[in-house]
Amino acid sequence: MSGASGAILELLALYDANPDSDILERLLSCGHYLLSHRVTSKSGYGAWATYQKRILTGFSQPK
């Protein structure tokens, strides 16, 4: 789909094939983005809210 978590998977494969510092910077940026946008779910675990305020934890979230 789209988003930072999906981009991380692709960037990791790219970085494995070509360990370039620009790719590493993008990886770090995606990771920081995900960590800074997580919320606490009712169970207390970190998750991410959709635009409709639904709490989801997967790689694919409806927008």
PyMOL Python script that loads the backbone (N, CA, C, O; Angstrom):
from pymol import cmd

cmd.read_pdbstr("""\
ATOM      1  N   MET A   1       0.859  -1.170   0.000  1.00  0.00           N
ATOM      2  CA  MET A   1       0.000   0.000   0.000  1.00  0.00           C
ATOM      3  C   MET A   1       0.907   1.236   0.000  1.00  0.00           C
ATOM      4  O   MET A   1       1.783   1.365  -0.856  1.00  0.00           O
ATOM      5  N   SER A   2       0.703   2.116   0.933  1.00  0.00           N
ATOM      6  CA  SER A   2       1.545   3.309   1.000  1.00  0.00           C
ATOM      7  C   SER A   2       1.798   3.646   2.455  1.00  0.00           C
ATOM      8  O   SER A   2       1.124   3.123   3.342  1.00  0.00           O
ATOM      9  N   GLY A   3       2.738   4.492   2.700  1.00  0.00           N
ATOM     10  CA  GLY A   3       3.020   4.906   4.055  1.00  0.00           C
ATOM     11  C   GLY A   3       4.422   4.540   4.497  1.00  0.00           C
ATOM     12  O   GLY A   3       5.163   3.864   3.783  1.00  0.00           O
ATOM     13  N   ALA A   4       4.771   4.999   5.689  1.00  0.00           N
ATOM     14  CA  ALA A   4       6.131   4.832   6.195  1.00  0.00           C
ATOM     15  C   ALA A   4       6.482   3.376   6.470  1.00  0.00           C
ATOM     16  O   ALA A   4       7.604   2.954   6.189  1.00  0.00           O
ATOM     17  N   SER A   5       5.554   2.604   7.009  1.00  0.00           N
ATOM     18  CA  SER A   5       5.892   1.211   7.336  1.00  0.00           C
ATOM     19  C   SER A   5       6.151   0.391   6.076  1.00  0.00           C
ATOM     20  O   SER A   5       7.070  -0.427   6.050  1.00  0.00           O
ATOM     21  N   GLY A   6       5.365   0.597   5.052  1.00  0.00           N
ATOM     22  CA  GLY A   6       5.607  -0.086   3.787  1.00  0.00           C
ATOM     23  C   GLY A   6       6.888   0.384   3.127  1.00  0.00           C
ATOM     24  O   GLY A   6       7.606  -0.411   2.521  1.00  0.00           O
ATOM     25  N   ALA A   7       7.175   1.666   3.239  1.00  0.00           N
ATOM     26  CA  ALA A   7       8.398   2.211   2.647  1.00  0.00           C
ATOM     27  C   ALA A   7       9.632   1.622   3.320  1.00  0.00           C
ATOM     28  O   ALA A   7      10.648   1.399   2.662  1.00  0.00           O
ATOM     29  N   ILE A   8       9.554   1.369   4.617  1.00  0.00           N
ATOM     30  CA  ILE A   8      10.693   0.794   5.337  1.00  0.00           C
ATOM     31  C   ILE A   8      11.076  -0.558   4.741  1.00  0.00           C
ATOM     32  O   ILE A   8      12.260  -0.837   4.553  1.00  0.00           O
ATOM     33  N   LEU A   9      10.093  -1.392   4.445  1.00  0.00           N
ATOM     34  CA  LEU A   9      10.381  -2.707   3.877  1.00  0.00           C
ATOM     35  C   LEU A   9      11.114  -2.585   2.543  1.00  0.00           C
ATOM     36  O   LEU A   9      12.093  -3.290   2.296  1.00  0.00           O
ATOM     37  N   GLU A  10      10.637  -1.693   1.696  1.00  0.00           N
ATOM     38  CA  GLU A  10      11.270  -1.506   0.398  1.00  0.00           C
ATOM     39  C   GLU A  10      12.657  -0.873   0.537  1.00  0.00           C
ATOM     40  O   GLU A  10      13.596  -1.264  -0.157  1.00  0.00           O
ATOM     41  N   LEU A  11      12.777   0.092   1.424  1.00  0.00           N
ATOM     42  CA  LEU A  11      14.073   0.745   1.613  1.00  0.00           C
ATOM     43  C   LEU A  11      15.104  -0.209   2.198  1.00  0.00           C
ATOM     44  O   LEU A  11      16.286  -0.119   1.864  1.00  0.00           O
ATOM     45  N   LEU A  12      14.675  -1.122   3.069  1.00  0.00           N
ATOM     46  CA  LEU A  12      15.605  -2.119   3.617  1.00  0.00           C
ATOM     47  C   LEU A  12      16.153  -3.013   2.519  1.00  0.00           C
ATOM     48  O   LEU A  12      17.345  -3.320   2.504  1.00  0.00           O
ATOM     49  N   ALA A  13      15.294  -3.434   1.600  1.00  0.00           N
ATOM     50  CA  ALA A  13      15.747  -4.258   0.480  1.00  0.00           C
ATOM     51  C   ALA A  13      16.708  -3.470  -0.407  1.00  0.00           C
ATOM     52  O   ALA A  13      17.724  -4.001  -0.854  1.00  0.00           O
ATOM     53  N   LEU A  14      16.386  -2.219  -0.657  1.00  0.00           N
ATOM     54  CA  LEU A  14      17.247  -1.370  -1.468  1.00  0.00           C
ATOM     55  C   LEU A  14      18.592  -1.147  -0.788  1.00  0.00           C
ATOM     56  O   LEU A  14      19.638  -1.210  -1.434  1.00  0.00           O
ATOM     57  N   TYR A  15      18.562  -0.887   0.512  1.00  0.00           N
ATOM     58  CA  TYR A  15      19.797  -0.651   1.267  1.00  0.00           C
ATOM     59  C   TYR A  15      20.666  -1.904   1.310  1.00  0.00           C
ATOM     60  O   TYR A  15      21.893  -1.815   1.288  1.00  0.00           O
ATOM     61  N   ASP A  16      20.023  -3.076   1.371  1.00  0.00           N
ATOM     62  CA  ASP A  16      20.764  -4.336   1.357  1.00  0.00           C
ATOM     63  C   ASP A  16      21.526  -4.487   0.041  1.00  0.00           C
ATOM     64  O   ASP A  16      22.656  -4.976   0.028  1.00  0.00           O
ATOM     65  N   ALA A  17      20.916  -4.074  -1.050  1.00  0.00           N
ATOM     66  CA  ALA A  17      21.546  -4.169  -2.369  1.00  0.00           C
ATOM     67  C   ALA A  17      22.552  -3.044  -2.612  1.00  0.00           C
ATOM     68  O   ALA A  17      23.524  -3.220  -3.346  1.00  0.00           O
ATOM     69  N   ASN A  18      22.309  -1.877  -1.983  1.00  0.00           N
ATOM     70  CA  ASN A  18      23.141  -0.699  -2.217  1.00  0.00           C
ATOM     71  C   ASN A  18      23.221   0.119  -0.931  1.00  0.00           C
ATOM     72  O   ASN A  18      22.440   1.054  -0.751  1.00  0.00           O
ATOM     73  N   PRO A  19      24.148  -0.213  -0.033  1.00  0.00           N
ATOM     74  CA  PRO A  19      24.226   0.486   1.261  1.00  0.00           C
ATOM     75  C   PRO A  19      24.693   1.943   1.121  1.00  0.00           C
ATOM     76  O   PRO A  19      25.858   2.274   1.341  1.00  0.00           O
ATOM     77  N   ASP A  20      23.747   2.783   0.750  1.00  0.00           N
ATOM     78  CA  ASP A  20      24.003   4.204   0.519  1.00  0.00           C
ATOM     79  C   ASP A  20      23.492   5.019   1.708  1.00  0.00           C
ATOM     80  O   ASP A  20      22.450   4.689   2.274  1.00  0.00           O
ATOM     81  N   SER A  21      24.195   6.059   2.088  1.00  0.00           N
ATOM     82  CA  SER A  21      23.811   6.871   3.250  1.00  0.00           C
ATOM     83  C   SER A  21      22.480   7.589   3.047  1.00  0.00           C
ATOM     84  O   SER A  21      21.761   7.817   4.019  1.00  0.00           O
ATOM     85  N   ASP A  22      22.135   7.950   1.821  1.00  0.00           N
ATOM     86  CA  ASP A  22      20.844   8.597   1.555  1.00  0.00           C
ATOM     87  C   ASP A  22      19.679   7.640   1.843  1.00  0.00           C
ATOM     88  O   ASP A  22      18.648   8.047   2.380  1.00  0.00           O
ATOM     89  N   ILE A  23      19.857   6.371   1.482  1.00  0.00           N
ATOM     90  CA  ILE A  23      18.822   5.378   1.756  1.00  0.00           C
ATOM     91  C   ILE A  23      18.682   5.186   3.257  1.00  0.00           C
ATOM     92  O   ILE A  23      17.568   5.089   3.774  1.00  0.00           O
ATOM     93  N   LEU A  24      19.807   5.132   3.957  1.00  0.00           N
ATOM     94  CA  LEU A  24      19.772   4.985   5.413  1.00  0.00           C
ATOM     95  C   LEU A  24      19.063   6.167   6.065  1.00  0.00           C
ATOM     96  O   LEU A  24      18.299   5.979   7.012  1.00  0.00           O
ATOM     97  N   GLU A  25      19.300   7.368   5.579  1.00  0.00           N
ATOM     98  CA  GLU A  25      18.622   8.557   6.109  1.00  0.00           C
ATOM     99  C   GLU A  25      17.109   8.456   5.927  1.00  0.00           C
ATOM    100  O   GLU A  25      16.349   8.817   6.826  1.00  0.00           O
ATOM    101  N   ARG A  26      16.673   7.971   4.776  1.00  0.00           N
ATOM    102  CA  ARG A  26      15.235   7.804   4.534  1.00  0.00           C
ATOM    103  C   ARG A  26      14.648   6.737   5.452  1.00  0.00           C
ATOM    104  O   ARG A  26      13.531   6.888   5.947  1.00  0.00           O
ATOM    105  N   LEU A  27      15.395   5.662   5.681  1.00  0.00           N
ATOM    106  CA  LEU A  27      14.955   4.626   6.616  1.00  0.00           C
ATOM    107  C   LEU A  27      14.756   5.206   8.013  1.00  0.00           C
ATOM    108  O   LEU A  27      13.728   4.978   8.651  1.00  0.00           O
ATOM    109  N   LEU A  28      15.737   5.948   8.472  1.00  0.00           N
ATOM    110  CA  LEU A  28      15.655   6.560   9.800  1.00  0.00           C
ATOM    111  C   LEU A  28      14.495   7.546   9.882  1.00  0.00           C
ATOM    112  O   LEU A  28      13.800   7.610  10.896  1.00  0.00           O
ATOM    113  N   SER A  29      14.289   8.299   8.832  1.00  0.00           N
ATOM    114  CA  SER A  29      13.190   9.264   8.801  1.00  0.00           C
ATOM    115  C   SER A  29      11.832   8.557   8.924  1.00  0.00           C
ATOM    116  O   SER A  29      10.959   9.005   9.667  1.00  0.00           O
ATOM    117  N   CYS A  30      11.664   7.455   8.193  1.00  0.00           N
ATOM    118  CA  CYS A  30      10.409   6.692   8.281  1.00  0.00           C
ATOM    119  C   CYS A  30      10.209   6.146   9.690  1.00  0.00           C
ATOM    120  O   CYS A  30       9.105   6.210  10.231  1.00  0.00           O
ATOM    121  N   GLY A  31      11.264   5.612  10.281  1.00  0.00           N
ATOM    122  CA  GLY A  31      11.165   5.077  11.637  1.00  0.00           C
ATOM    123  C   GLY A  31      10.805   6.144  12.659  1.00  0.00           C
ATOM    124  O   GLY A  31       9.958   5.921  13.524  1.00  0.00           O
ATOM    125  N   HIS A  32      11.439   7.287  12.561  1.00  0.00           N
ATOM    126  CA  HIS A  32      11.130   8.398  13.471  1.00  0.00           C
ATOM    127  C   HIS A  32       9.689   8.874  13.288  1.00  0.00           C
ATOM    128  O   HIS A  32       9.002   9.193  14.258  1.00  0.00           O
ATOM    129  N   TYR A  33       9.245   8.916  12.039  1.00  0.00           N
ATOM    130  CA  TYR A  33       7.863   9.320  11.761  1.00  0.00           C
ATOM    131  C   TYR A  33       6.881   8.370  12.447  1.00  0.00           C
ATOM    132  O   TYR A  33       5.945   8.809  13.115  1.00  0.00           O
ATOM    133  N   LEU A  34       7.101   7.067  12.276  1.00  0.00           N
ATOM    134  CA  LEU A  34       6.199   6.087  12.896  1.00  0.00           C
ATOM    135  C   LEU A  34       6.193   6.211  14.415  1.00  0.00           C
ATOM    136  O   LEU A  34       5.131   6.200  15.038  1.00  0.00           O
ATOM    137  N   LEU A  35       7.362   6.329  15.004  1.00  0.00           N
ATOM    138  CA  LEU A  35       7.429   6.433  16.463  1.00  0.00           C
ATOM    139  C   LEU A  35       6.769   7.712  16.986  1.00  0.00           C
ATOM    140  O   LEU A  35       6.142   7.700  18.045  1.00  0.00           O
ATOM    141  N   SER A  36       6.909   8.797  16.253  1.00  0.00           N
ATOM    142  CA  SER A  36       6.340  10.058  16.725  1.00  0.00           C
ATOM    143  C   SER A  36       4.828  10.146  16.526  1.00  0.00           C
ATOM    144  O   SER A  36       4.185  11.015  17.115  1.00  0.00           O
ATOM    145  N   HIS A  37       4.246   9.261  15.706  1.00  0.00           N
ATOM    146  CA  HIS A  37       2.808   9.304  15.444  1.00  0.00           C
ATOM    147  C   HIS A  37       2.023   8.169  16.081  1.00  0.00           C
ATOM    148  O   HIS A  37       0.832   8.020  15.809  1.00  0.00           O
ATOM    149  N   ARG A  38       2.665   7.365  16.924  1.00  0.00           N
ATOM    150  CA  ARG A  38       1.921   6.277  17.556  1.00  0.00           C
ATOM    151  C   ARG A  38       1.088   6.802  18.717  1.00  0.00           C
ATOM    152  O   ARG A  38       1.416   7.813  19.337  1.00  0.00           O
ATOM    153  N   VAL A  39       0.021   6.099  18.987  1.00  0.00           N
ATOM    154  CA  VAL A  39      -0.875   6.431  20.089  1.00  0.00           C
ATOM    155  C   VAL A  39      -1.035   5.178  20.948  1.00  0.00           C
ATOM    156  O   VAL A  39      -0.647   4.086  20.533  1.00  0.00           O
ATOM    157  N   THR A  40      -1.591   5.330  22.119  1.00  0.00           N
ATOM    158  CA  THR A  40      -1.827   4.185  22.993  1.00  0.00           C
ATOM    159  C   THR A  40      -3.230   3.662  22.763  1.00  0.00           C
ATOM    160  O   THR A  40      -4.204   4.414  22.795  1.00  0.00           O
ATOM    161  N   SER A  41      -3.317   2.367  22.530  1.00  0.00           N
ATOM    162  CA  SER A  41      -4.629   1.742  22.331  1.00  0.00           C
ATOM    163  C   SER A  41      -5.262   1.432  23.687  1.00  0.00           C
ATOM    164  O   SER A  41      -4.630   1.616  24.727  1.00  0.00           O
ATOM    165  N   LYS A  42      -6.504   0.964  23.673  1.00  0.00           N
ATOM    166  CA  LYS A  42      -7.190   0.622  24.924  1.00  0.00           C
ATOM    167  C   LYS A  42      -6.442  -0.450  25.698  1.00  0.00           C
ATOM    168  O   LYS A  42      -6.481  -0.466  26.928  1.00  0.00           O
ATOM    169  N   SER A  43      -5.759  -1.347  24.991  1.00  0.00           N
ATOM    170  CA  SER A  43      -5.001  -2.403  25.656  1.00  0.00           C
ATOM    171  C   SER A  43      -3.650  -1.908  26.171  1.00  0.00           C
ATOM    172  O   SER A  43      -2.939  -2.645  26.854  1.00  0.00           O
ATOM    173  N   GLY A  44      -3.299  -0.675  25.847  1.00  0.00           N
ATOM    174  CA  GLY A  44      -2.055  -0.092  26.329  1.00  0.00           C
ATOM    175  C   GLY A  44      -0.890  -0.218  25.368  1.00  0.00           C
ATOM    176  O   GLY A  44       0.193   0.301  25.643  1.00  0.00           O
ATOM    177  N   TYR A  45      -1.087  -0.893  24.252  1.00  0.00           N
ATOM    178  CA  TYR A  45      -0.013  -1.065  23.280  1.00  0.00           C
ATOM    179  C   TYR A  45       0.014   0.080  22.281  1.00  0.00           C
ATOM    180  O   TYR A  45      -1.006   0.718  22.018  1.00  0.00           O
ATOM    181  N   GLY A  46       1.190   0.330  21.731  1.00  0.00           N
ATOM    182  CA  GLY A  46       1.319   1.368  20.716  1.00  0.00           C
ATOM    183  C   GLY A  46       0.645   0.960  19.424  1.00  0.00           C
ATOM    184  O   GLY A  46       0.727  -0.194  19.004  1.00  0.00           O
ATOM    185  N   ALA A  47      -0.008   1.894  18.808  1.00  0.00           N
ATOM    186  CA  ALA A  47      -0.713   1.647  17.550  1.00  0.00           C
ATOM    187  C   ALA A  47      -0.764   2.970  16.810  1.00  0.00           C
ATOM    188  O   ALA A  47      -0.193   3.965  17.257  1.00  0.00           O
ATOM    189  N   TRP A  48      -1.450   2.979  15.675  1.00  0.00           N
ATOM    190  CA  TRP A  48      -1.564   4.195  14.873  1.00  0.00           C
ATOM    191  C   TRP A  48      -3.021   4.455  14.551  1.00  0.00           C
ATOM    192  O   TRP A  48      -3.771   3.528  14.245  1.00  0.00           O
ATOM    193  N   ALA A  49      -3.421   5.712  14.618  1.00  0.00           N
ATOM    194  CA  ALA A  49      -4.804   6.091  14.360  1.00  0.00           C
ATOM    195  C   ALA A  49      -4.970   6.467  12.886  1.00  0.00           C
ATOM    196  O   ALA A  49      -4.100   7.111  12.300  1.00  0.00           O
ATOM    197  N   THR A  50      -6.078   6.064  12.303  1.00  0.00           N
ATOM    198  CA  THR A  50      -6.402   6.450  10.930  1.00  0.00           C
ATOM    199  C   THR A  50      -6.996   7.853  10.949  1.00  0.00           C
ATOM    200  O   THR A  50      -7.158   8.451  12.012  1.00  0.00           O
ATOM    201  N   TYR A  51      -7.316   8.371   9.779  1.00  0.00           N
ATOM    202  CA  TYR A  51      -7.958   9.679   9.701  1.00  0.00           C
ATOM    203  C   TYR A  51      -9.329   9.661  10.377  1.00  0.00           C
ATOM    204  O   TYR A  51      -9.813  10.691  10.846  1.00  0.00           O
ATOM    205  N   GLN A  52      -9.954   8.466  10.423  1.00  0.00           N
ATOM    206  CA  GLN A  52     -11.258   8.323  11.075  1.00  0.00           C
ATOM    207  C   GLN A  52     -11.097   8.020  12.567  1.00  0.00           C
ATOM    208  O   GLN A  52     -12.081   7.708  13.238  1.00  0.00           O
ATOM    209  N   LYS A  53      -9.879   8.104  13.094  1.00  0.00           N
ATOM    210  CA  LYS A  53      -9.551   7.889  14.506  1.00  0.00           C
ATOM    211  C   LYS A  53      -9.668   6.428  14.934  1.00  0.00           C
ATOM    212  O   LYS A  53      -9.725   6.136  16.129  1.00  0.00           O
ATOM    213  N   ARG A  54      -9.705   5.503  13.962  1.00  0.00           N
ATOM    214  CA  ARG A  54      -9.661   4.075  14.290  1.00  0.00           C
ATOM    215  C   ARG A  54      -8.223   3.712  14.617  1.00  0.00           C
ATOM    216  O   ARG A  54      -7.293   4.179  13.959  1.00  0.00           O
ATOM    217  N   ILE A  55      -8.042   2.878  15.633  1.00  0.00           N
ATOM    218  CA  ILE A  55      -6.717   2.441  16.043  1.00  0.00           C
ATOM    219  C   ILE A  55      -6.399   1.127  15.342  1.00  0.00           C
ATOM    220  O   ILE A  55      -7.113   0.139  15.510  1.00  0.00           O
ATOM    221  N   LEU A  56      -5.321   1.119  14.554  1.00  0.00           N
ATOM    222  CA  LEU A  56      -4.895  -0.077  13.830  1.00  0.00           C
ATOM    223  C   LEU A  56      -3.403  -0.304  14.056  1.00  0.00           C
ATOM    224  O   LEU A  56      -2.670   0.629  14.385  1.00  0.00           O
ATOM    225  N   THR A  57      -2.958  -1.548  13.876  1.00  0.00           N
ATOM    226  CA  THR A  57      -1.553  -1.855  14.106  1.00  0.00           C
ATOM    227  C   THR A  57      -0.856  -2.472  12.903  1.00  0.00           C
ATOM    228  O   THR A  57       0.333  -2.781  12.991  1.00  0.00           O
ATOM    229  N   GLY A  58      -1.544  -2.663  11.789  1.00  0.00           N
ATOM    230  CA  GLY A  58      -0.940  -3.348  10.651  1.00  0.00           C
ATOM    231  C   GLY A  58      -0.186  -2.431   9.718  1.00  0.00           C
ATOM    232  O   GLY A  58      -0.075  -1.228   9.950  1.00  0.00           O
ATOM    233  N   PHE A  59       0.339  -3.035   8.637  1.00  0.00           N
ATOM    234  CA  PHE A  59       1.063  -2.277   7.636  1.00  0.00           C
ATOM    235  C   PHE A  59       0.118  -1.517   6.716  1.00  0.00           C
ATOM    236  O   PHE A  59       0.509  -0.511   6.124  1.00  0.00           O
ATOM    237  N   SER A  60      -1.101  -1.978   6.591  1.00  0.00           N
ATOM    238  CA  SER A  60      -2.055  -1.360   5.672  1.00  0.00           C
ATOM    239  C   SER A  60      -3.211  -0.774   6.456  1.00  0.00           C
ATOM    240  O   SER A  60      -3.944  -1.496   7.131  1.00  0.00           O
ATOM    241  N   GLN A  61      -3.374   0.535   6.365  1.00  0.00           N
ATOM    242  CA  GLN A  61      -4.455   1.207   7.077  1.00  0.00           C
ATOM    243  C   GLN A  61      -5.295   1.996   6.091  1.00  0.00           C
ATOM    244  O   GLN A  61      -4.744   2.706   5.251  1.00  0.00           O
ATOM    245  N   PRO A  62      -6.624   1.889   6.171  1.00  0.00           N
ATOM    246  CA  PRO A  62      -7.460   2.711   5.287  1.00  0.00           C
ATOM    247  C   PRO A  62      -7.341   4.180   5.654  1.00  0.00           C
ATOM    248  O   PRO A  62      -7.176   4.533   6.822  1.00  0.00           O
ATOM    249  N   LYS A  63      -7.425   5.016   4.655  1.00  0.00           N
ATOM    250  CA  LYS A  63      -7.287   6.457   4.921  1.00  0.00           C
ATOM    251  C   LYS A  63      -8.600   7.167   4.782  1.00  0.00           C
ATOM    252  O   LYS A  63      -8.669   8.381   4.971  1.00  0.00           O
TER     253      LYS A  63
END
""", "prot")
cmd.dss("prot")
cmd.show_as("cartoon", "prot")
cmd.util.cbc("prot")
cmd.orient("prot")
